[in-house]
Amino acid sequence: MAKITKVSPLAPAAFPDLPQIGGLRFAAAAAGVRYAGRTDVMLAVMQPGTAVAGVFTRSATRSAPVLDCQAKIGGAAEGPAAVLVNSGNSNAFTGHYGQASVAAITAAVAAATGVPVTRVFTASTGVIGEPLPHERIVAKLDELNGALSDTAIEQAARAIMTTDTFAKGACATVEIAGQPVQIAGIAKGSGMIAPDMATMLVYIFTDAAHDQAALQALLARLTDKTFNCITVDSDTSTSDSLMLAATGAAGVDATGNAAFEAALQGVMLDLAQQVVRDGEGATKFVEIHVTGAASDADAKIHAMAIANSPLVKTAVAGEDPNWGRVVMAIGKSGAAAERDRLTIRFGDILVAENGWVSPEYSEDEAAAYMKGQDLVIAVDLGLGDGASTVWTCDLTHGYIEINADYRS
């Protein structure tokens, strides 16, 4: 795995001060899954009655842990629940060995914590196609169980990192029926980011109570507005997992509450954008805003075509306002577009309109704008009311360097 020595220039100043979530404890340990002495396993245990929802990659080659979680999501919220995550090895494309590893780990977690095996969820991230040395994880379970703490969420966030350059966390507080409700989440993700559900590994927790079926529907709906609107490199992982757990410790039911939904969406979007800001080799954070499309679906197709274009992304890296590449991406997307109705802006700078460069356009002004770290590329198609916003980063030599020696 590539050795990451430099924190992304787009990283936040520090890991946020996340609130303690009632009914939730964490622990992390160094199991030596791939590297000796590296913290690479985290365990989270939640109190009985916790409702758990999840969305996962739709990849045809999804990993054994993903398949196991998919089979368990939606079960009765009886007894406690647990999540165990390892980094260094994705336990993907490992056949029956992968299934055996999941079975061994979930059984060992159940034995150590008293959580029913049907409520033990696992995830693995890292190299694809190598058997997971699950016995190293199993050997750490008594240590992990003994170290469980309600203040160890940052250690858990660091344990799940692979090529990430910083740990990712976000939180929100919302008042429901006069009572404060907390939401806190952690994520990992840096490369292989073009979600078809959520992205990489994301775990969000709240002390609110919530109906499980409604929680599942809410998570799926908000995922489409957040994690499914980001891309780093157009590749969808075999291991993408997003889970949301409601412990109920606050004694407040958030089912159907609009303020809770808005707060949760904010946490999810914050984490999603942090993943983009940690894109492998990234130096620029880019918002692609498409309006005037024939439909929202068409707008998203156009936005993703721009965001995933290597030519657009390398132009951004080179601080080149090459708007012709944006035109190219729109034309290739397959969604409805008419050349002579296009309007393109870089930030507040009108670049092109009516299918032609704007008479007001200044190349020098646009080049100066492209030197910023946070950029907006806006396109109006002039066809309808469809709109979509997605987020991406630039494509630099750093991405190649990280991925050329990922397994070394």
N, C-alpha and C positions, 0 to 999 in steps of 0.2 A: 504494500500500500504506500502511495506517495507520502513522503514526509512533508508535512505542512509546517513551515517555520514563521510565516508572516500572516498576521491577522488582516482580513479584508479591509481595505480603506473605507468601505461602506458600512462597517460594523458599528453598532451602538457603542456608546462610551463604556458601558458596563452591563453585566447581567442584572436584570431588574430585581427589585426587592419584592419577591412574590409572597402573597399572604399564605398563611397556613390554612389548609382545607380540613375542616373537621371530618373525622372518620377516615383519614388517609395518612399513610406513613410510607417512607421511602428508605432504601438503602442502596449502596453501590459498592462494588468490589473489583479487584483485579484478578481475573480468572485465567489470564494467559491464553485467551481464545486464539489470538494470532501473535501478540507481542507480549513478552514478559514484562511485568511491572506496570502495565497500562490498565487504568480503570476501564473495564469493558463490559460490565454486567450491572444492570439495575433491577431492583425489585420494588414494586409498589403493591401494597395491600390495603384494601378498602373494607369498611365495616359491613356487616350483614345488611341486606336490603338494598345495596347500591345498584342502581340501574345502569347498565352498560350498553352503549351503542357503538357502531363502528362502520366505516366504509373502507374499501380495500381496492387494490389495483385490479383492473380487468384484464391484465396481461394473460395471454394464453399459457405463459410459462411461470405463473406465480408460484411462490415458494411454499414449502410445507407448513411453516407457521401461519401464513396467510390462509391457506385452505382450512387449517384447524380452527382458526378464529372465526372464519366465515360460517363454519358448521355450528359454532357455539353461540354466536350473537343471536339475540332474540329469545334466549332461554329465560326461565323464571328467575327473578331477582331474589333468590333464596340463598341464605348463607353469605359469607364474605366473598370478595372477589380479589383476584391478583393479576398483575401484569409483570412478566419477566422479559427483559430485552437484553440481547447481547450485540456488541459491535465486533467487527473484524472478520465475520463470516456470515453470509446471508442465508445459509442452509437452503439455497435455491438450486434447482437442476441437480438434485442429489438423490432422486428416486426413492426407493423404499428405505434407504439409509436416513434420508431426511425425515420421513414419517416416524421412524424408530427414535430419532433424536428428539422430536417433539414429544412423543409419548413418554420418553424417559424423563425429560425436563418437567413436563406438567405433572407427572406422578411424583417426582421429587419435591416440587414446590408444594403440592398438596400435602405430602407427608410432613414437610417442615413447618408449614403455616397453619394447617387445618382447614385450608380453603378447599371446597369440593373441586375435583379435577375438571368438572364441567364448567367451572367458573375461573379456571386458570388460562389466561391468554398470553401467548408468547409472540415475540418478533425477533428477527435476526437481520442484521445489515452488514454489508461488507462484500467480500469476494464471492462471486458466483461459481458454482460447479465444484466446490471442494467440500468433502464431508465435514460436518460440524463436530469438533471434539467435545461433545456434550458432557462427557464425564468430568471435564474441568469445571464446567458450570455447576453440575450436580454437587461436586465436592465443596463448593462455596455456599451452598444454600443454608446450612446451619449458621454460618457467619453472617450472611445477609439477614436472615430472620432475626438473629440476635441484635443486629445493629439498626433495625427499623426505627425511624425517627420522623416526627412530623415537621422537621426543619431541614430535611436533606434533599429537597427538590432540585437545588442547583447541582449537587453531586450526581443526581440521576440524569440531569440534562447533559452533563459532561461525559457520562459513561456511554451514552448512545452515539457519540460523535464518530465519524470516520474521516472524510476529507474536510469536514467543517473546520473553519478557523475560529469560530466562537460558538459558545453555548447559546441557545435560543430560548427565551422565555417571555411570556406576556401575561397580563392579568387585568381584571376589572372588578369593580364592586358595584352592585346594583341594589336598590331598596325595593323590597316586595312586602306588601302588607305591613309597612313600618319596620321591617327587619332587614339588616344588611345581609346580602348574599355574595359570596366570593366565587370568582372564577379564576383559575390559574392553569396555564398550559406550557408545555415544553415541546420542542421539535428538533429534529436533525434533518439535514438535507443541504446539499451543495452542488452535486452533479447528478446526472441521470434524472433530470427534472423536467417532465412534461406530463403532468398528472392526468390520469384518466379516472380519478376518484378523489384523491386528496394529494398528498405528496410525502414521499419518504416515510418517516415515522413521526407521528404527532400524537401527543397524549394531553388531553384537556380534562380538568376535574372541577367540579363545583360542589359546594356543600348544600345546594338546593335539593329538594326532592323533585322527581320528575317521572311521569309515566314512561315506561320503556319504549313502547311503540311510538309514542309522540316524540320522544327523544331521538329515535332513529330517523323519523321523517324530518325533524328539524335539522339534524346533522347533515343529512343528504342534501337538503335544500340550501343550507348555508355553504356547504362545500362547493357547490356550483358557482357561488358568488365570490369565493376566496381561493381555495387551493386549486380549483380547476381553472383558475384564471392566471396562473403563473407558468413560466417556462424559463429554463436556463439553456437547455441544449437539445430540446425536442425528443429526448429519450425518456420512455416510461419505465420505471423500475419494476422488477419482479416482486418487490417486497413492500410496496407502498401500503401503509396502514395508518388510519386515523381513528382514534378511539376517544370517546367522551363518556365520562363516568359521573353520575350524580349520587353522592353519598346520602343526602337527606339529613345530614347532621345539623343544619341550620334550622330544621323544623319548619321550613317554608316550602310550599309546593309551587314550582315555577312553570308547571305545565300550561302552555298557552299564553304565557305572560310576554307582552310585547317588549317591555324594557329588558327582560332577561335575554330575549332573542337578539336585540340590538347589541347588548353588551357582549354576548357570545360571538356574534359576527365580528365585532371589533377585535376581540382576542384572536380569532381565527385569521383575520386579514393581517393583523400585526405579525403573527408567526409566519404566514405565507410570504409576506414581503421581506421578512428577515432571511428566509431561505434564498430568495432572489439576491438579496444584498450580500449573501455569502456564496453566490455562484462561483464555481471554480474559476479563478483567475479574474474575477470581475473587478472593474474599476468604475463602472457607470451603472446607475439604476435607471431604468427606462419605463415610463408609463406610455402605453399605446392606447389612445382613445379614439374609437371609431363611432361616428354618428351618421345619420342619414341613410342607413342601409335599408334594404327591403324588409328585413326582419332582424330581431335581436340575434337569432342564430347566424344569419349571414354576417352581421357585424362582428361576431366572435370569430368566425372563419377568417375574415379579413384581418382582424387584429392578431390572431395567432400566426397567420402567414407572414405578417410583418415581423412579429416578435421572434419567430423561429428562423428567419432568413439569415444564413451566414453572411451574406453580402451586406445586409442592413446592420447586423451586429458588429461586423468588422469595421464598417464605416464609422459607427459610433465609437468603437475603440480608438480609431485613428482621428477622432474629433473632426470628421469630414461631413459636412452637411449635404451628403449625396442623396438628394430627394428622389432622383431617378430610380434608386433602388427600392424606395417605398412604392413608387408607381409599379415597378416590376412585381413586387410581392402581391399587390392588389390584383394585378392582372393574372397571376398564376393561381390564385387561391381557389378558384372554381365557383365562388359565390358571385351574385349579380353585381356588375359594375359597368358604368359608362364613362369612357375616357373624358369626355367633354363636360362632365358634371363634377369632376373631382376638385376638392379643395384640400390643401395640405398645409399644416402649420408645424413649425418647430417652436415649442413654447408659444409666445405671443407673436411670433414672426410669421407673417403670411408669406408662404413660399410659392404656392401654385394655386391657381383657380381657373375654372372653366377649361380644364384640360391643358393648361399652359402655364409657364412661369409667370408669376405676378409682376406687373410693372413696378411695384413697390419693393420687390425683393432685393435685399443686399447680401451678397455672398459673405462679405466681411462680418456683418452683423450676425449672420447664421453661424459662421465659423467661431465667433466669440462665444455664442450661446452653447455650442457643442463642447466647450471646455469645462462646463459645469459637471458635477457628479450626479445630480438628479435632473433628468431630462424628460420632456413630454413631446411625443410625436402624435399629432392630432390629424385625423382624416375625416372629411365629410363627403359622403358618396352622392348626396343629392337625389336619393331615390325614395326615401320613406322616413319612418320614425325609428327604425332599428338602431340600437346602440349597444356598445360593449367596451369595457375597459379591461386590459390585461397588463401584466407587469413582467419585465424581463431584464436582462443585463447584457453587457457587451461581450464579445468573444475575443479573447486575447491570447498571446503566446502562453500565458500562465495556464490556461485550460489544457493546452496540448502537453505542457510539461508535467502537469499533475496526472493526466490520464495515460501518458506514454509509459510511465513506470509505476502504475497503480499497484501492481502485484509484487513489486520488488521490495 
